[in-house]
């Protein structure tokens, strides 16, 4: 499953009435003749995207664009697919085209930010997340990715505030708790980091990196035995995790084992 590719309302294609875009549905009667609708193609494109069938999704979105290049949501869908295919330069072009047609497509702003971040431009990424949040302050992933860009820029206080806002809106996402823990560990607030990693593991205990970083924070907090247990769990899940193996050996040495 692709992590945050298409928001649920796009999969349903039933946005709130005040956010309905004429480009999302082209089917209508003109002079008693039926004009072809792209709604089914777009819906199917987003379902394929969610199922990690990226090339098929791209074909569908390109088909809509070829038929009518004015359909903004098709350009946005294409951008999402290109992001997943690591074709970020092309994704930027697609999102910019979508926003040229409809600047209120807030998820296109988020996708544009992700593509810019992937190209190594966190400042430009922020300039995309902020317009998204001006349109809708409750876009969880805009707050989350904004937090990541701020972390890249080492603006940790602002990054923490952004991640906390994401968690206020959606506390059930383990990845956000993980990033919050990593941030707090970076600024040496180890107790807060450990608490965040614990929250992440309560939601998803299968991530070896969370167990590793939890162990690292515990080690810095002086809880060596508990740190060893956490790192051991990381290695049970992923024995090839070299950082965890190195830390495990260091902790064993400290404990005299």
C-alpha positions as CSV (number, residue, x, y, z in Angstrom):
1,X,0.0,0.0,0.0
2,X,1.4,3.4,-1.0
3,X,1.8,5.7,1.9
4,X,-0.3,8.7,1.4
5,X,-0.8,8.9,-2.2
6,X,-4.5,9.6,-2.7
7,X,-6.7,10.9,0.0
8,X,-9.9,9.1,0.6
9,X,-12.2,11.8,-0.7
10,X,-10.4,11.6,-4.1
11,X,-10.9,7.8,-4.2
12,X,-14.6,8.4,-3.6
13,X,-14.7,11.5,-5.9
14,X,-17.3,12.9,-3.6
15,X,-15.7,16.1,-2.1
16,X,-17.7,18.5,0.0
17,X,-20.0,20.6,-2.2
18,X,-18.1,23.8,-1.7
19,X,-14.9,22.1,-3.0
20,X,-16.4,20.4,-6.0
21,X,-14.4,21.2,-9.2
22,X,-16.0,21.3,-12.6
23,X,-12.9,19.6,-14.0
24,X,-13.5,16.5,-11.8
25,X,-16.6,15.5,-13.8
26,X,-16.9,16.3,-17.5
27,X,-20.0,14.2,-18.2
28,X,-23.0,16.3,-19.1
29,X,-25.6,16.9,-21.8
30,X,-24.9,19.4,-24.5
31,X,-27.5,19.9,-27.2
32,X,-29.0,16.6,-26.2
33,X,-25.7,14.8,-26.9
34,X,-23.8,12.9,-24.1
35,X,-20.3,14.2,-23.5
36,X,-17.8,11.5,-22.3
37,X,-17.1,11.5,-18.5
38,X,-13.6,11.0,-17.1
39,X,-14.8,10.4,-13.6
40,X,-14.6,6.6,-13.8
41,X,-11.1,6.8,-15.3
42,X,-9.8,9.1,-12.6
43,X,-11.4,7.1,-9.8
44,X,-9.8,3.9,-11.2
45,X,-6.5,5.7,-11.6
46,X,-6.4,6.6,-7.9
47,X,-7.4,3.0,-6.9
48,X,-4.5,1.7,-9.0
49,X,-2.2,4.2,-7.3
50,X,-3.3,3.0,-3.9
51,X,-2.7,-0.6,-5.0
52,X,0.9,0.3,-6.1
53,X,0.0,-0.4,-9.8
54,X,1.8,2.8,-10.8
55,X,2.3,2.2,-14.6
56,X,-1.4,1.3,-15.0
57,X,-2.4,4.4,-13.1
58,X,-0.1,6.6,-15.1
59,X,-1.6,5.3,-18.3
60,X,-5.1,6.2,-17.1
61,X,-4.2,9.7,-16.0
62,X,-2.3,10.3,-19.3
63,X,-5.4,9.1,-21.2
64,X,-7.6,11.7,-19.5
65,X,-5.0,14.4,-20.1
66,X,-4.7,13.5,-23.7
67,X,-8.5,13.7,-24.1
68,X,-8.8,16.9,-22.2
69,X,-5.7,18.7,-20.8
70,X,-7.9,21.0,-18.7
71,X,-8.8,18.3,-16.1
72,X,-6.7,19.5,-13.1
73,X,-7.3,16.4,-11.0
74,X,-5.8,14.2,-13.7
75,X,-2.6,16.2,-13.7
76,X,-2.5,15.9,-9.9
77,X,-3.0,12.1,-10.1
78,X,-0.2,11.9,-12.6
79,X,2.0,13.8,-10.2
80,X,1.3,11.4,-7.4
81,X,2.2,8.5,-9.6
82,X,5.4,10.1,-10.8
83,X,6.4,10.8,-7.2
84,X,6.0,7.1,-6.4
85,X,8.1,6.2,-9.4
86,X,10.9,8.5,-8.2
87,X,10.4,10.7,-11.3
88,X,10.3,13.8,-9.2
89,X,11.2,16.4,-11.9
90,X,8.3,15.2,-14.0
91,X,6.1,15.1,-10.9
92,X,6.8,18.8,-10.2
93,X,5.8,19.7,-13.8
94,X,2.5,17.7,-13.4
95,X,1.6,19.3,-10.0
96,X,2.4,22.8,-11.3
97,X,0.1,22.1,-14.3
98,X,-2.6,21.0,-11.9
99,X,-2.2,24.1,-9.8
100,X,-2.1,26.3,-12.9
101,X,-5.6,25.0,-13.6
102,X,-6.9,25.0,-10.1
103,X,-4.9,26.6,-7.2
104,X,-7.3,25.2,-4.6
105,X,-6.3,21.6,-5.1
106,X,-4.6,21.4,-1.7
107,X,-3.3,17.8,-2.2
108,X,-1.6,19.0,-5.3
109,X,0.3,21.5,-3.2
110,X,1.3,18.6,-0.8
111,X,2.4,16.5,-3.7
112,X,4.4,19.3,-5.1
113,X,6.1,19.8,-1.7
114,X,7.0,16.1,-1.5
115,X,8.6,16.2,-5.0
116,X,10.6,19.4,-4.2
117,X,11.8,17.8,-0.9
118,X,12.9,14.7,-2.8
119,X,14.9,16.9,-5.2
120,X,16.7,18.4,-2.2
121,X,14.9,21.7,-1.9
122,X,13.2,21.8,1.5
123,X,12.8,25.5,1.4
124,X,10.8,25.2,-1.8
125,X,8.9,22.3,-0.3
126,X,7.7,24.6,2.5
127,X,6.5,27.1,0.0
128,X,4.1,24.4,-1.2
129,X,2.9,23.0,2.1
130,X,2.0,26.5,3.5
131,X,-0.5,27.3,0.6
132,X,-2.1,23.9,1.2
133,X,-2.6,24.7,4.9
134,X,-4.0,28.1,4.0
135,X,-6.7,26.3,2.1
136,X,-7.4,23.7,4.7
137,X,-5.7,23.7,8.1
138,X,-6.6,20.1,8.8
139,X,-4.5,18.4,6.1
140,X,-2.6,15.9,8.3
141,X,0.0,15.1,5.7
142,X,0.7,18.7,4.9
143,X,1.6,19.2,8.6
144,X,3.6,16.0,8.6
145,X,5.7,16.6,5.5
146,X,6.1,20.3,6.5
147,X,7.6,19.0,9.8
148,X,10.0,16.7,7.8
149,X,11.2,19.7,5.7
150,X,11.7,21.8,8.8
151,X,13.7,18.9,10.3
152,X,15.9,18.8,7.2
153,X,16.5,22.6,7.7
154,X,17.3,21.9,11.4
155,X,14.5,24.1,12.5
156,X,13.6,21.7,15.2
157,X,11.2,23.8,17.3
158,X,9.0,24.6,14.3
159,X,9.3,21.0,13.1
160,X,8.1,19.7,16.4
161,X,5.1,22.1,16.4
162,X,4.2,20.9,12.9
163,X,4.4,17.2,13.8
164,X,2.4,17.8,17.0
165,X,-0.3,19.4,14.9
166,X,-0.4,16.4,12.6
167,X,-0.7,14.1,15.6
168,X,-3.5,16.2,17.0
169,X,-5.4,15.6,13.9
170,X,-4.4,11.9,13.4
171,X,-2.8,10.3,16.5
172,X,-3.1,6.8,14.9
173,X,-0.2,7.2,12.5
174,X,2.9,5.3,13.7
175,X,5.2,7.0,11.2
176,X,4.5,10.5,12.7
177,X,5.2,9.3,16.2
178,X,8.4,7.7,14.9
179,X,9.6,11.0,13.3
180,X,8.7,12.9,16.5
181,X,10.8,10.5,18.5
182,X,13.7,10.9,16.1
183,X,13.5,14.7,16.3
184,X,13.4,14.7,20.1
185,X,16.3,12.3,20.3
186,X,18.3,14.6,17.9
187,X,17.8,17.5,20.3
188,X,18.7,15.3,23.3
189,X,15.2,15.2,24.8
190,X,15.5,11.5,25.4
191,X,12.5,10.9,27.7
192,X,10.2,12.5,25.2
193,X,11.8,10.6,22.4
194,X,11.3,7.3,24.2
195,X,7.6,8.1,24.9
196,X,7.1,8.9,21.2
197,X,8.7,5.7,20.1
198,X,6.6,3.8,22.6
199,X,3.5,5.3,20.9
200,X,4.7,4.4,17.5
201,X,5.4,0.8,18.6
202,X,1.9,0.5,20.2
203,X,0.5,1.2,16.7
204,X,3.1,-0.8,14.7
205,X,5.5,-3.1,16.5
206,X,7.0,-4.4,13.2
207,X,9.3,-1.5,12.4
208,X,12.9,-2.4,13.3
209,X,14.1,1.2,13.0
210,X,11.7,2.3,15.7
211,X,13.0,-0.4,18.0
212,X,16.6,0.7,17.1
213,X,16.1,4.4,17.7
214,X,14.1,3.6,20.9
215,X,17.2,1.6,22.0
216,X,19.5,4.4,21.1
217,X,17.5,7.0,23.1
218,X,17.3,4.6,26.1
219,X,21.1,4.1,25.9
220,X,21.7,7.9,26.0
221,X,19.2,8.1,28.9
222,X,21.4,5.6,30.8
223,X,18.9,2.7,30.7
224,X,21.4,0.3,29.2
225,X,19.6,-3.0,29.9
226,X,16.3,-1.8,28.5
227,X,18.2,-0.3,25.5
228,X,19.7,-3.7,24.8
229,X,16.3,-5.4,24.9
230,X,15.0,-2.8,22.4
231,X,17.9,-3.2,20.0
232,X,17.6,-7.0,20.3
233,X,14.0,-6.7,19.1
234,X,15.1,-4.7,16.1
235,X,17.6,-7.4,15.2
236,X,14.9,-10.1,15.6
237,X,12.8,-8.3,13.0
238,X,15.8,-7.4,10.7
239,X,19.0,-9.3,11.5
240,X,20.9,-7.4,8.7
241,X,20.3,-4.0,10.4
242,X,24.0,-3.1,10.8
243,X,23.5,0.0,13.0
244,X,21.4,-2.1,15.4
245,X,24.1,-4.8,15.4
246,X,26.8,-2.3,16.2
247,X,24.8,-0.7,19.0
248,X,23.9,-4.2,20.4
249,X,27.6,-5.0,20.7
250,X,28.4,-1.7,22.4
251,X,25.6,-2.2,24.9
252,X,26.8,-5.8,25.6
253,X,30.2,-4.5,26.3
254,X,28.9,-1.8,28.7
255,X,27.0,-4.5,30.6
256,X,30.0,-6.8,30.6
257,X,28.3,-9.6,28.7
